[in-house]
């Protein structure tokens, strides 16, 4: 699993709760920065879109994101 995907999953509530998508992206960018990686928010958004398309996460229209049960089993 790549580092961005791992950090997205780690920053999502494991109980099915939602998190504000912008906060999630900022948290992942900050984690990456502390690990010495210089990826920007666009790279995180692209990975998040991929996870959404694969149904590992759900990005809701209200600006929140949640980990699916499928995503938890496959990535958690």
C-alpha positions as CSV (number, residue, x, y, z in Angstrom):
1,X,0.0,0.0,0.0
2,X,1.4,3.4,-0.9
3,X,2.1,5.9,1.8
4,X,-0.6,8.4,0.8
5,X,-3.3,5.6,0.8
6,X,-2.0,4.4,4.2
7,X,-2.2,7.8,5.7
8,X,-5.7,8.5,4.4
9,X,-6.9,5.3,6.0
10,X,-5.1,6.0,9.2
11,X,-6.7,9.5,9.4
12,X,-10.3,8.2,8.9
13,X,-12.5,7.2,11.8
14,X,-12.4,3.4,12.0
15,X,-15.9,3.2,13.4
16,X,-17.6,4.4,10.2
17,X,-17.8,8.0,11.3
18,X,-17.2,10.9,8.9
19,X,-14.5,13.5,8.8
20,X,-14.5,16.7,6.9
21,X,-12.7,16.0,3.6
22,X,-10.6,19.2,3.7
23,X,-9.5,18.4,7.2
24,X,-8.6,14.9,6.1
25,X,-6.5,16.2,3.2
26,X,-4.7,18.8,5.4
27,X,-4.0,16.1,8.0
28,X,-2.5,13.7,5.4
29,X,-0.4,16.5,3.8
30,X,0.9,17.4,7.3
31,X,1.7,13.8,8.0
32,X,3.5,13.5,4.7
33,X,5.5,16.6,5.4
34,X,6.6,15.3,8.8
35,X,7.8,12.2,7.0
36,X,9.9,14.2,4.6
37,X,7.6,13.8,1.6
38,X,6.7,16.9,-0.4
39,X,3.4,15.9,-2.0
40,X,0.7,18.5,-2.2
41,X,-3.0,18.4,-1.6
42,X,-3.7,17.6,-5.2
43,X,-1.8,14.3,-5.0
44,X,-3.8,13.4,-1.8
45,X,-7.1,14.4,-3.6
46,X,-6.2,12.1,-6.5
47,X,-5.6,9.2,-4.2
48,X,-8.8,9.9,-2.3
49,X,-10.7,10.0,-5.6
50,X,-9.2,6.6,-6.5
51,X,-10.2,5.2,-3.1
52,X,-13.7,6.5,-3.6
53,X,-14.0,4.9,-7.1
54,X,-12.8,1.6,-5.7
55,X,-15.4,2.0,-2.9
56,X,-12.9,1.8,-0.1
57,X,-14.1,5.2,1.1
58,X,-17.2,7.4,0.4
59,X,-16.8,11.0,-0.3
60,X,-20.2,12.6,0.4
61,X,-21.7,15.7,-1.2
62,X,-21.7,17.5,2.1
63,X,-17.9,17.6,2.2
64,X,-17.3,14.7,4.5
65,X,-15.5,11.3,3.9
66,X,-15.9,7.9,5.6
67,X,-14.2,4.6,5.4
68,X,-16.5,1.8,4.1
69,X,-16.6,-1.7,5.7
70,X,-15.1,-3.0,2.5
71,X,-12.3,-0.5,2.8
72,X,-11.7,-1.4,6.4
73,X,-11.4,-5.1,5.5
74,X,-9.2,-4.5,2.4
75,X,-7.0,-1.7,3.8
76,X,-7.4,-1.6,7.5
